[in-house]
Amino acid sequence: MDRHQLARKYYEFDTLLGGYLNGDWQLHWSTVYDVYEAAFTGMRDEGQRQLHAEPGRILDTYRTDEEVLGLLRAMDFNFNPVRKLGLTHRAWLEDLRDRLPAGRSGDEEG
């Protein structure tokens, strides 16, 4: 799959990495976790639900750290979770998934 197909398949993940975790993210935020919060704050509920689901779909498809790294390279991302967070590529996606709220569904209160 080429970069554009991957960006469509993982739209919100592409937005997070390309729009927020790009090469100069540290000019705007102190930590990667601040980036996550800013990205989620800027999304509608559907985008939040989609971004919450996408790391899980990626983990189901790309079973090794090398495969996840290959995906990131194919999507033209240079974020290095090993260097920035001390996490392997798969562990980083698991951590990302676990940190992101799922967004509100239509039947939730509030």
ZINORNOR-V192150 format. One record per backbone hydrogen bond with DSSP energy under -0.5 kcal/mol. CO is the residue of the C=O (numbers start at 1). NH is the residue of the N-H. E is the energy in kcal/mol with one decimal. If there is no record, write none. Layout:
# ZINORNOR-V192150
co = <CO;CO>
nh = <NH;NH>
e = <E;E>
This chain:
# ZINORNOR-V192150
co = <2;3;4;5;6;8;10;11;12;13;14;15;15;16;16;22;24;25;25;31;32;33;34;35;36;37;38;40;44;45;46;47;48;49;50;51;53;54;55;56;57;58;61;64;65;66;67;68;69;70;71;72;73;79;80;81;81;81;82;88;89;90;91;92;93;94;95;96;96;105>
nh = <6;7;8;9;10;11;14;15;16;17;18;19;20;20;21;25;27;28;29;35;36;37;38;39;40;41;42;43;48;49;50;51;52;53;54;55;57;58;59;60;61;62;63;68;69;70;71;72;73;74;75;77;76;81;84;85;86;87;86;92;93;94;95;96;97;98;99;99;100;108>
e = <-2.4;-2.3;-1.7;-2.3;-2.7;-0.8;-2.7;-2.1;-2.7;-2.6;-3.0;-2.5;-0.7;-1.4;-2.7;-1.7;-1.9;-1.5;-2.1;-1.4;-2.1;-2.0;-2.3;-2.7;-2.6;-2.4;-1.6;-1.4;-2.2;-2.6;-2.5;-2.9;-2.4;-1.8;-2.2;-0.9;-1.8;-2.6;-2.7;-2.0;-1.4;-3.5;-0.8;-2.2;-2.7;-2.3;-2.1;-2.6;-2.5;-2.6;-2.1;-3.0;-1.5;-0.6;-2.8;-2.1;-0.8;-1.9;-0.9;-2.5;-1.9;-2.4;-2.5;-3.0;-2.7;-2.3;-1.6;-0.5;-1.5;-1.6>
